[in-house]
Amino acid sequence: MNKTGDLNRSTVSTEDLYHLYLKHPFVCTDTRSVHSGDLFFALKGENFNGNHFALQALANGAAYAIIDEQIEDAGQHKDRLVFVENVLTALQLLAAHHRNQFSIPFIAITGSNGKTTTKELIHAVLSLKYKTSTTEGNLNNHIGIPLTLLKIKPDAEIAIVEMGANHIGEIAGYCLYTRPTHGLITNVGKAHLEGFGSPEGVKKGKGELYDYLRAHGGTAFVMWDYDYLQQMSKGISEIISYGTAQADLTGTVESAFPQLQILMTGGVHLDKIQTQLTGNYNLPNLLAAVCVGNYFNVNPSDIRTGIEAYTPSNSRSQLMQIGTNTIILDAYNANPSSMKSAIENFSAYPSKNKILLLGAMAELGRDSLQEHTIILNQILTEKWKEVVLVGGDFLKLKHPFKHFKNAEEAGKWLASQNFQHSVLLVKGSRSMRMEQAIESLKLI
């Protein structure tokens, strides 16, 4: 194997790089998190160049650094520099090669809303029977997916891979090297319109997972309540349906507050499942987990155990009781579809003291003002104790509600109000960091 920073020498092959990976099966892309023996991949971005930090990674303990630019004065580290044509491509090809070593089920999950929660719930169920390798957090993009694949251990029995996307062709590209055998689209909504161009573009982009399964004899788990998913999934070799009615597996909301309880009505030997999630919009996510677990022959009692033990985190459908106040923290992300569902669910919450604390929605392109106007009109149809709107296009529209430039300012206002016996819904796009509005109260 050639290990050099000399641009005039040949680059290493994927097979050679994989041989190195087998000796050092831990991959890192950030010098701040390098551990002894890691392989450091010097990725580039708009505002950074990992090649500039390769020597630092080696000094911090990395076994080798994979680079694609010449590094001067490498000194004692020269023999631990591995040159490739393009670091990102090398990482993806390495991940593809690793994936090809497995003949286990690979479950791909995508969708506009709920994919991370669905992934976590499915993992909670499957891991009670199988050694399950799952995407960590939301590592679901062109860098995160290869890293996810490379974390799969030789003894894994099932892999779950979350796929995010903001433009057409992205999911198709991920499928080429992830090679899913099973797939699930949670839903298709108004998300990343700036990249996809239109709702139809979103449908086409997310549908690339179904296209792959259709072409390769795969299995799809389909939410049968959504007519568009029924249509999109036609022609797939095996379709396992779930929903509230007329599906292979069915269930309904038994109780929505304070935490969601579901009643299984068909397809599995279960009755009620008490969850730690809030919001009836989580019903499809829960049914998906039951459906996948049932398909892979997880004992029904273990399905219940896995779901009931799952605790939401990272600002996703978290129900927090702080003093006399209840906070629904659902601020990991937001788009018009998820915002609409969250407000609808919150409007049914049995309290007269409901406070909306909403951050603006991002990546909506030319439709942004229109979509924010639709949300405003939805808010106006209900009675609220207070409505607070934060940042973005909410600041460009006329409305009768309190408004602030950012979450920090909203938090200062909130801290001054001393609300008691109230229920707060906190939601907004990730860029708004709406959790900061309640951090100022020292509630977290």
Protein Blocks (a to p, Z undefined) as FASTA:
>chain_A
ZZdfbfkbccddfklmmmmmmmmmcccfbfklccehiacdddddfkbcfklmmmmmmmno
pabdcdfbdcehkljmlmmcccdfblklmmmmmmmmmmmmpccdcdddedjehklmmmmm
mmmmmmmmbccdddehjafbfklmmmmmmmpcfkbcbdcdddddfbehklmmmmmmnopa
bdcdfbacdehklmnopaklmmmmmmmmmmmmmmnopacdddfklmklmmmmgoiabacd
ddjehpfbdcddfbfbfbdcdddfehpacfbdcdfbecjklmmmmmmmmmmmmmnopafk
lmmmmmmmpcceehiapacdehjbccdddfkbccfklmmmmmmmmmmpccfbdcdddddd
ehkljmlmmmmmmmmmmmmmpccfbdcdeehjllmpccfbdcdfblklmmmmmmmnopgh
iacdddddfklommlmmmmnopZZ
